[in-house]
Amino acid sequence: MDILETAQSALTAILANRMRSFLTILGIVIGVTSVILLISLVSGLKTYITSQIEGLGSNLLIVIPGRIGGARSPGGIQANRLVYSDAVNLRNNLSDEAQVSAAIQRNVTLKFGNKTDKGAAVFGVEANYWKIITIKLTEGRFFRQSEQQSSKKMAVIGPTVKINLFGEGKALGQTIDVAGQKYTVIGILGPRGAVFGIDFDNSIYIPFQTAQRQFGIDRLNTIYISAGSADNVKDVQNKAISLLQKRLSEDEFTVQTQEQTLSIISQVTGVLTAALGGIAAISLIVGGIGIMNIMLVSVTERTREIGLRKAVGAKSKDIRNQFLIEAVVLSGLGGIIGIILGIGISLIIGRFFTTTVPLWSVALSFGFSMLVGVIFGVAPAIRAAKLDPIEALRHE
């Protein structure tokens, strides 16, 4: 019996019990669908965050309190010793090579008339911030250096704030309540999205000195540095580190380039992909056990058939191959259905969140489902091949 005839016999046996075959492959379907879906979500998250960070510009460096992976206080939180004088020091010494802007942040409730926007992020930044981050305004302007230094109460708002407080109405020139203080809206930002849990669309920007006075903040959240060109980013980073180390220890700050940030994101999402993919793959193993269980039952049910086939000349390897092919076809069908469902669900979710289905995830899922069919189909196939034809014919 050639392999083609063996495969045809296996397919006939599968189609003879359609419902049981479908229930058998259900575990494989769920496993493959879960693997593709989870990987697509993590890959989409990575793509989205990467695009947002790259949109800030390849020349950007950020200084944050504490050191990534560095020493921590007994409470587990790195102490923030970053102050405005550190930003001034960097600006004075890097004036020929980079622009510098200090930033502080606080979440507050915004009000306009009877409308409120709870949990909006208020950023106190310097006048050159919009040039460093290369943000775009759809209306109005950003505040000037003189307005910043004189602590003017002006605000540039994000598109979400504009919708929440003004809807389709006019926002420029209106006065909004920011944690009990009145600010005049002078500009509206274009959409920026969210990065690291901060929704930049639901945020407002006010002069740095004004924010410091209102909120009583003396520690900086971030110092933004924009190198003159992408070629001297590393040189600017080294100089910034050297300048900050004159006052701070190496565990009290981090100067991060965009390249380093993207590298960390890749590492984190890589671990997350492996962990979630591994958890989802457990369903494939459970599905494989289901296939083996049903195939063992099938061997028992078809004992007389096996004995008859052996009596008319079928060899043990033909019987073994037929049952092995049945197991592989079942797992393969489960893999194909799982891939279709996984991609389909991912496309639906993609209307609301960024999703990406990497080709390697499809190949990996299908390959693993086929491997599961082979591994868990071997035992039933060998058992069927070893049946004695005489004893098998006597089986009731």
Secondary structure, DSSP 8 states (H G I E B T S, - for coil): --HHHHHHHHHHHHHHTHHHHHHHHHHHHHHHHHHHHHHHHHHHHHHHHHHHHHTT-TTEEEEEES-TT----TTS-------HHHHHHHHHHSTTTEEEEEEEEEEEEEEETTEEEEEEEEEEE-TTHHHHTT--EEEE----HHHHHTT--EEEE-HHHHHHHHTTS--TT-EEEETTEEEEEEEEE----EETTEEGGGEEEEEHHHHHHHHT--S-SEEEEEESSGGGHHHHHHHHHHHHTTTS-TTSEEEEEHHHHHHHHHHHHHHHHHHHHHHHHHHHHHHHHHHHHHHHHHHHHTHHHHHHHHHTT--HHHHHHHHHHHHHHHHHHHHHHHHHHHHHHHHHHTTTS-----HHHHHHHHHHHHHHHHHHHHHHHHHHHT--HHHHHH--
